[in-house]
Amino acid sequence: MTNPSSATPAPPAGGGGGCPMGHGKGAVPLSGPGFHTEPQALYRSMRRDHGPVVPVELPGGFPAWLVIGYRELHQVTSDGELYPRDVSLWNQWENIPPDWPLLPMVGTPMPSIYFTAGAEHRRHVEMVVPALEEADPFEIRQHCEQLADRLIDAVCSRGTADLVAEFAEPLPVLVLARLVGFPDDEGADIAQVLKDLADGGPGAQKAHLRFGEHMHRLVAAKRAHPGDDVTSRMLAHPGPFTDEEYALDLMAITAAGHLTTADWISNSTRLMLTEDQFADALSGGRHSVAEAMNEVLWEDGPTQILAGRWASRDARLGGQNIARGDMLLLGLGAANADPHIRQQVTDQAVRSGQGGNSAHMAFSHGEYRCPFPAQEIAEIIARTGIEVLLDRLPDLELAVPATELVRRPSAFLRGMTALPVRFTPVRTTGDAL
């Protein structure tokens, strides 16, 4: 689950000016084309020069630790007391300006499932997770099939499409909008809102306000007329929650499941269109779509770096001295490529004669990992979307050379800005958007 907030809230009280205290000249800047083009090569050089825990420098000169070792990442995510997801602990708040561009990715304390820690986090989990668990997988698949068909109907007769903008990005949020209880005519606007938030441009603040307005209206509507949806089940929970908390949790559910699932779809499709071995695995029947998509989470997961954890006291990790209040960034993509764990995965696959190992860190780990029902929902949407796509447009091919494909300019998220394809024009299902 990625950070669901793209707002830019004010930092905790007491923040001010000052100069950031960095790691020094040895810190690796957490930016640049290496993260967009060949991140694994960059992670290998980090591992060689610094080991499993790397001193990095965030834009603005702010220091953090990037955990790229699988064992060390497992250690951090397993110890919620030493490394809680409590952003209020950050020892850099006095230096962070209100308009710092990564503030939406890091977040500030607010009463939602994503930005709370400890007992308060568990209180939100006990309300949100059961509401997600009651979603019927067969119903989710039906929603996904119908909406995927509608999206394909909108492009199938012309023989060309951008699979990111016209399929992978809108599909997850349209499905999630139905699951939380929105009517279809609001789903399209929520999809645009989340696109504006993800772009992080000048419209992000207005988009965030619109997003919140949608959720507050939904809470009021479902309080008056409950239904068989996630929002109504959350409202039926006996715990005392405010409407603001319900709205924030709904924003977290929808936003966190949107871009990561969209990138999972687009990354899987890109591999299918650019790598013969991956395409053969799908078409030759040696891997199911689900197994092939699991491989994508190992090789090209949508969340490369996740912010974050903060040390509650001084500690030692991976040969580095971690100070109280230091930020630790979870290098999920790098940990999945850690040669120690990858050799174990390869050996296991050889012994068993099959792949499908799910010990990757794509959904993080521990108390603050993406909840299991949310993972299941994301997997159903991504898998069903690709199955419908392959069934409807079986002769998909890239419309541009693979070298011209552009990654999203982010060290944190790994997705495509566009995926232009061509195919033989086909007829619609009669259920076009």
C-alpha positions in Angstrom: 0.0 0.0 0.0 1.5 3.3 -1.0 0.9 6.6 0.8 -2.7 7.5 -0.1 -2.4 11.2 0.6 -1.5 13.8 -2.0 -2.5 16.7 0.1 0.1 19.0 1.6 -0.9 19.4 5.2 1.0 21.6 7.6 3.8 19.9 9.6 3.3 19.3 13.3 3.4 22.3 15.6 6.8 23.6 16.3 8.2 23.2 12.8 10.1 26.2 11.5 13.2 27.2 9.6 16.7 26.0 10.0 19.2 24.0 8.0 18.8 20.3 7.5 21.4 18.1 9.0 22.5 15.6 6.3 24.6 12.5 6.3 27.4 14.2 4.5 29.1 13.7 1.2 28.6 10.0 1.2 24.8 10.2 1.1 23.1 9.1 -2.1 20.6 11.6 -3.6 17.2 10.1 -3.8 16.5 11.4 -7.2 17.8 11.2 -10.8 17.3 9.2 -13.9 18.8 6.0 -12.4 15.6 5.4 -10.4 13.5 5.7 -13.5 15.5 3.7 -16.0 17.7 1.0 -14.3 16.9 1.1 -10.5 18.3 -2.4 -9.9 21.7 -1.3 -11.2 21.5 1.7 -8.8 20.6 -0.6 -5.9 23.5 -2.9 -6.7 25.9 0.0 -6.5 24.3 1.2 -3.2 24.7 -2.4 -1.8 28.3 -2.5 -2.9 29.2 0.9 -1.4 27.0 1.0 1.7 25.6 -2.4 2.5 22.0 -3.1 3.3 21.2 0.3 4.9 22.1 3.3 2.7 22.4 6.9 3.8 20.3 8.9 1.3 19.5 12.6 0.8 15.9 13.6 0.1 15.2 16.7 -2.1 16.1 19.8 0.0 19.0 18.0 1.6 17.0 16.1 4.2 18.7 12.9 5.5 17.1 9.5 5.6 18.1 5.8 5.6 17.0 3.6 2.7 16.7 0.0 3.8 17.6 -2.2 0.7 18.5 -5.5 2.4 15.7 -8.1 2.6 16.6 -9.3 6.1 17.0 -5.7 7.4 13.7 -4.7 5.9 12.0 -7.7 7.5 13.6 -6.6 10.8 12.3 -3.0 10.5 8.8 -3.9 9.5 8.5 -6.6 12.1 9.4 -4.3 15.0 6.6 -1.8 15.3 7.9 -0.5 18.6 11.4 0.3 17.6 10.4 1.4 14.1 6.8 2.6 14.2 5.0 4.4 11.4 4.8 7.5 13.5 5.8 10.5 11.5 5.6 12.8 14.5 8.9 11.3 15.7 10.8 12.7 12.8 13.8 14.7 13.9 13.7 17.0 10.8 10.3 18.6 11.3 11.8 21.9 12.4 13.6 22.1 9.0 10.7 21.1 6.7 9.0 23.9 4.8 5.3 23.7 4.4 5.6 23.5 0.6 8.2 20.7 0.6 7.4 18.6 -2.5 7.7 15.2 -0.7 5.4 16.2 2.2 2.5 14.4 0.5 4.5 11.2 0.3 5.7 11.4 3.9 2.5 12.7 5.4 1.7 14.3 8.7 -0.3 12.9 11.7 -4.0 12.6 10.9 -6.7 10.3 12.2 -6.8 7.6 9.4 -5.7 4.0 9.0 -2.6 5.1 7.1 -1.3 8.0 9.3 -1.8 6.5 12.8 0.4 4.2 14.8 0.2 1.8 17.7 -3.2 1.4 19.5 -4.8 4.2 17.4 -3.8 2.4 14.2 -5.2 -0.9 15.4 -8.5 0.9 16.3 -8.8 1.9 12.6 -7.7 -1.5 11.4 -10.4 -3.2 13.5 -13.0 -1.1 11.7 -11.7 -1.0 8.1 -10.4 -4.5 7.6 -13.6 -6.4 8.4 -15.5 -4.1 6.1 -13.1 -5.0 3.3 -13.1 -8.7 4.2 -16.9 -8.9 3.6 -16.5 -7.8 -0.1 -17.5 -10.8 -2.2 -14.6 -11.8 -4.5 -17.0 -13.1 -7.2 -18.8 -9.8 -7.1 -15.6 -7.9 -7.4 -14.6 -9.9 -10.4 -18.0 -9.3 -12.0 -17.6 -5.5 -11.5 -14.1 -5.7 -12.9 -15.2 -7.7 -16.0 -18.0 -5.3 -16.8 -16.0 -2.1 -16.3 -13.0 -3.5 -18.2 -15.3 -4.4 -21.1 -16.6 -0.8 -21.0 -13.2 0.7 -21.1 -12.1 -1.6 -24.0 -15.3 -0.8 -25.8 -14.4 2.9 -25.8 -11.2 2.2 -27.8 -11.5 -1.2 -29.5 -13.0 0.0 -32.8 -10.1 2.4 -33.6 -7.3 -0.1 -33.3 -5.0 2.1 -31.1 -5.0 3.0 -27.4 -2.9 4.3 -24.5 -3.3 1.4 -22.1 -2.2 3.6 -19.1 -4.6 6.5 -19.5 -7.5 4.6 -21.1 -7.4 1.3 -19.2 -4.9 0.6 -16.4 -5.4 3.9 -14.5 -9.3 4.2 -14.6 -10.1 0.5 -14.1 -9.0 0.1 -10.4 -10.6 3.3 -9.2 -13.9 2.6 -11.0 -14.1 -0.8 -9.3 -13.1 0.6 -5.9 -15.7 3.4 -6.3 -18.4 0.7 -6.7 -17.1 -1.3 -3.7 -17.2 1.7 -1.3 -20.6 2.6 -2.5 -20.4 5.3 -5.2 -22.8 5.3 -8.1 -21.0 4.8 -11.5 -21.6 8.4 -12.5 -19.3 9.6 -9.7 -16.6 7.0 -10.5 -15.3 8.9 -13.5 -14.8 12.1 -11.5 -13.0 10.3 -8.7 -10.7 8.7 -11.3 -9.8 12.2 -12.5 -9.4 13.5 -9.0 -6.9 10.7 -8.2 -5.1 11.3 -11.5 -4.7 15.0 -10.5 -3.4 13.9 -7.1 -0.9 11.4 -8.5 0.5 14.0 -10.9 1.3 16.3 -8.0 0.9 19.4 -10.2 -0.8 22.7 -9.4 -4.2 21.1 -9.3 -3.3 18.6 -6.6 -4.6 20.7 -3.7 -8.0 21.4 -5.4 -8.2 17.7 -6.3 -7.6 16.7 -2.7 -10.4 19.0 -1.5 -12.7 17.4 -4.2 -11.7 14.0 -3.0 -12.6 14.8 0.5 -15.9 16.3 -0.5 -16.8 13.1 -2.4 -16.1 11.0 0.7 -18.0 13.2 3.1 -21.0 13.1 0.8 -20.7 9.4 0.6 -20.6 9.0 4.4 -23.7 11.2 4.8 -25.6 9.3 2.0 -24.8 5.8 3.5 -25.7 6.9 7.0 -29.1 7.8 5.6 -29.4 4.8 3.3 -27.1 1.9 4.1 -26.3 -0.6 1.5 -24.1 -3.7 0.8 -20.8 -1.7 0.5 -17.6 -1.0 2.4 -18.8 2.4 3.6 -22.0 1.0 5.1 -20.1 -1.8 6.9 -17.6 0.7 8.3 -20.5 2.9 9.6 -22.1 -0.2 11.2 -18.9 -0.9 13.3 -19.7 -0.3 17.0 -16.5 1.7 17.6 -16.8 5.5 18.1 -15.5 7.2 14.9 -16.1 10.7 13.6 -17.3 11.5 10.1 -13.9 13.0 9.4 -12.3 9.6 10.4 -14.6 7.7 8.2 -13.9 10.0 5.2 -10.1 9.9 5.8 -10.2 6.1 5.9 -12.2 5.9 2.8 -9.8 8.2 1.0 -6.9 6.0 2.2 -8.7 2.8 0.9 -9.4 4.3 -2.5 -6.2 6.2 -3.1 -3.9 3.4 -1.8 -5.5 0.8 -4.0 -5.6 3.0 -7.1 -2.2 3.8 -8.5 -0.4 0.7 -7.2 -3.0 -1.5 -8.9 -2.9 0.6 -12.1 0.9 0.3 -12.2 0.7 -3.5 -11.5 -1.5 -3.8 -14.6 0.6 -1.6 -16.8 3.9 -3.1 -15.7 2.6 -6.6 -16.3 1.3 -5.6 -19.8 4.6 -3.9 -20.6 6.5 -7.0 -19.8 4.1 -9.1 -21.9 4.7 -6.7 -24.8 8.5 -6.3 -24.5 9.9 -9.6 -23.1 9.4 -12.8 -25.1 9.9 -15.1 -22.1 7.2 -13.3 -20.1 4.8 -13.3 -23.1 5.5 -17.0 -23.7 4.8 -17.8 -20.1 1.3 -16.3 -20.5 0.4 -17.7 -23.9 2.1 -21.1 -23.5 0.1 -22.0 -20.5 3.2 -22.7 -18.3 2.1 -19.9 -15.9 -1.3 -18.7 -15.2 -1.9 -14.9 -15.3 -1.9 -14.8 -11.5 1.5 -16.6 -11.4 3.0 -14.3 -14.0 1.7 -11.2 -12.2 3.3 -12.5 -9.0 6.6 -12.5 -10.9 6.0 -8.9 -11.8 5.8 -8.1 -8.0 9.3 -9.6 -7.7 10.8 -8.0 -10.8 9.0 -4.7 -11.4 6.7 -4.0 -8.5 4.7 -0.7 -8.5 6.0 0.5 -5.1 9.8 0.7 -5.1 10.2 2.8 -2.0 7.7 3.3 0.8 7.8 6.1 3.4 8.4 5.3 6.1 9.3 4.3 9.6 10.9 6.5 12.3 13.2 5.2 15.0 11.8 5.5 18.5 15.3 5.4 20.0 18.9 5.1 18.9 19.6 1.7 17.3 22.0 -0.2 15.1 20.8 -1.6 11.8 22.8 -3.1 8.9 26.0 -1.7 10.2 24.7 1.8 10.5 24.0 3.9 13.6 20.3 5.0 13.5 19.5 8.0 15.7 16.2 8.5 17.5 13.8 10.2 15.1 15.6 9.2 11.9 13.5 8.4 8.9 13.8 4.9 7.4 12.5 4.4 3.9 11.5 0.9 2.9 13.3 -0.1 -0.2 10.7 -2.7 -1.3 12.0 -3.1 -4.9 15.6 -3.3 -3.8 14.9 -5.9 -1.1 13.1 -8.1 -3.6 16.3 -8.0 -5.7 18.6 -8.8 -2.7 20.9 -11.6 -4.0 20.6 -13.5 -0.7 16.8 -13.9 -0.9 16.7 -14.2 -4.7 19.0 -17.2 -4.6 16.8 -18.8 -2.0 13.7 -18.2 -4.1 15.5 -19.7 -7.2 16.6 -22.7 -5.3 13.1 -23.3 -3.9 11.6 -22.9 -7.4 14.1 -25.5 -8.8 13.3 -27.9 -6.0 9.5 -27.6 -6.4 9.5 -27.4 -10.1 7.3 -24.4 -10.1 7.4 -20.7 -9.4 4.9 -18.6 -7.5 6.9 -17.7 -4.4 5.1 -14.9 -2.6 7.7 -13.9 -0.1 8.3 -10.6 -1.9 8.0 -7.3 -0.1 5.7 -5.7 -2.7 2.9 -5.2 0.0 5.4 -4.5 2.8 5.4 -6.6 5.9 4.4 -6.5 9.6 1.7 -4.6 11.4 1.6 -1.7 8.9 1.6 -3.8 5.7 -1.2 -3.6 3.2 -4.1 -5.5 4.8 -4.7 -8.9 3.3 -8.2 -8.2 2.1 -6.9 -5.1 0.3 -4.2 -7.2 -1.4 -6.9 -9.7 -2.5 -9.0 -6.9 -4.0 -6.0 -5.5 -5.8 -5.0 -8.9 -7.2 -8.6 -9.6 -8.4 -8.8 -6.2 -10.2 -5.3 -6.5 -11.8 -5.7 -10.2 -12.8 -9.2 -9.8 -14.2 -8.3 -6.6 -16.0 -5.4 -8.3 -17.8 -7.5 -11.4 -18.6 -10.2 -9.4 -20.2 -7.7 -7.3 -22.1 -6.0 -10.4 -23.5 -9.3 -12.0 -24.4 -10.7 -8.9 -26.1 -7.5 -7.7 -27.8 -5.3 -10.8 -28.4 -3.0 -9.3 -30.9 -1.8 -6.3 -28.8 1.6 -4.9 -29.7 3.5 -1.8 -28.8 2.9 1.2 -31.1 6.3 2.7 -30.3 9.8 1.2 -29.8 10.2 -0.1 -26.3 13.1 2.3 -25.8 10.7 5.2 -26.1 8.5 4.1 -23.2 8.8 6.6 -20.3 8.6 5.8 -16.6 6.9 7.9 -14.1 9.6 10.4 -12.8 9.6 9.1 -9.2 12.1 7.2 -7.0 9.1 5.9 -5.0 6.6 4.6 -7.6 7.4 2.6 -10.7 4.9 2.8 -13.4 4.6 4.0 -17.0 3.5 7.5 -18.1 1.9 6.0 -21.2 1.7 2.6 -23.0 0.7 3.2 -26.6 -0.5 0.0 -28.4 -2.1 -1.0 -31.6 -4.3 -4.0 -32.4 -6.8 -5.2 -35.0 -10.0 -3.2 -34.5 -12.9 -5.2 -33.1 -16.5 -4.7 -32.3 -17.8 -3.5 -29.0 -19.8 -5.6 -26.5 -22.7 -3.2 -26.8 -22.0 -1.8 -23.4 -19.7 1.1 -24.2 -19.0 3.9 -21.8 
